Amino acid sequence: MLSDGLTEDGAAQALGWPKARVTARMKLLELPELAQQMVGDGRLALSSVEQLRAIGVVSPPLLDALVAYLADGNEWAAERLTREPGWVLDSALRQGNGKVFAAHMGRVDSHDVAALRLGKKAEAAYERAGELTRALDRYAYHIDMRFDESETDQARAAGVVIEFERSSPIIVDRSLYRELVKSAITRTVAELEAKVAAREEERKASRKSQSNGGAPADPAAEAEREHRQRMRELSDQAHGVNLDVGAGLLNGLSTVDPADITVARFFVYSLLGSDYDDSPYTQQGERIARLAVSGIRLVIGEFRADVTKTRKDGSKGALRIDYGNGREPQEPLGWLWKYVDAAKTAGELYGRALVVICAEQYATRLVVPQSQRTPAIRWSSHKDLAGKALSKLAGPHLPASLRQLEAAVKRAHEERERATERARAAARRASRKDAAAADAAAAAQEEGADADVEVEVDDMEVDETEEADDTEQ
């Protein structure tokens, strides 16, 4: 379609696809045929096309080597290509044929210097850097030598750098990389010489002060001064060490084996929390205590006892089940930890932790007194993803009886609300009726009073008439 003159928008309308999908397919056509086949059969995710294109634009041979590596029984690495392209490239280069070059522009070490064969002058400068480093720190075990931004800019200007979001820049030109390594060695030696000279000047100033009659140096103060100086130098190194930490974690720990029991132990035991210490001051282990008391205690049969009384006639009284003292969680806690600790595999450990969590989440509190009915723990998380995932995991395994009981409880609450509303409405009608009757009675009383006044007035008029007649006679 595109070859026939259609634009991306036109092709999207003709196919009924979103424009982004058409654009992604166009980018896919820029990749080698083998990569297109791997995307087509699902061995490579469509989301990794951008990373592959970024590599191919700078170094097509490197892209070919990477695709060949992924196709040669290493599809497991393709899953990490979108998230960790730098790590996947390193793996491909380590196991490749060695004809393609690529290197991270991070720290320069002795292996780089030896592999690049920089010449006697550069190697001597590197040795000099080691001597200066040990002069500053007798316990130093490596030279902190890194590329700075100016050297990275040179590689960018030459168009031989691949840059990903979570990785140091990757250079694909061996000759330029050799020159940049030499530059980094020269610059590092100059910086180290400046630091050594500054320290020597400081020591000379201190000795001169003493020789000119100054107060003798305090050994403790001198040791403290040297310590502060050393810590300032180590602080400078710490910036680069943090970058090394980030690179190591991103490249090596971004993806872990879900079947690794060590990984499972970290996440499960940190999620369940610390041990309960029964202290009113620290409140340590409050979460695990709630999981035991409001979950395990209510759903495991060994923590309940039937204490229903028998009437005099031999019949059973109202059902009563004793769940023990909710303020003493030691027994259900012991059961909980024994159950979790018995897991042998990562999957089993995850599953047992979910059992403990879901028991507290879904156990009905109707079986205990009102004072012990605590709300379920809310597993707050980013976008409430933890709560949604928990509901999805537990849903298929919850019994129908729980749903029936919850529906019955809901209906009982609704019926109570309706009955309460009806009672309130009847009370309002009765109140209005009583008010109306009182108003009617008051009105009738007022009418009766007016009638009495009229009768009295009439009587007075009759009396006056009779008196007038008597006077005339």
TAWOVEN-V737088 format. One line per field, one symbol per residue. phi: phi as a letter, one per 40 degrees, with the letter a starting at -180 (. if undefined). burial: # if it has 9 or more other ideal C-beta (glycine too) atoms within 8 Angstrom, else .. Layout:
# TAWOVEN-V737088
phi: ???
burial: ???
This chain:
# TAWOVEN-V737088
phi: .ccchccccccccccgbccccccccccccccdcccccccccgcbccccccccccccccadccccccccccccgbcdcccccccbcccccdccccbccgcbbaaccbbcbcccccccfchcccccccccccccccccacccbaccbbccccccccccccgbbbbbcbacdbcbbccccccccdccccccccccccccccccccccccccccccgccdccdccccccccccccccccccccccccccccccccbbcbbccccccccccccccccgcccbfbcccfcgcccccccccbddcbbcccbbcbccbcccgcccccbbcbgcccbcdcccccccccccccbbccccdccccdcccdccbcccccbddcbccccccccadffccccccccccdcbcccccccccccccccccccccccccccccccccccccccccccccccccccccccccccccccccccccccccccc
burial: .#.....#.###......#.####.###..##.###.##...###..##.######.##..##########..##.##.##..##########..#...#.#.###.##..##..#.#...##.##.###.###.##..#..#####...##.###.#.###.#..#######..###.##########..##.##..#..#...#...#...........#......##..##..#..##.##..#####..#.....##.###.##...#...#.......###############.#..#....#...........##.##.#..#.###.##..##..#..####################..#...#....#........##..#...#.......##.##..#................................................................
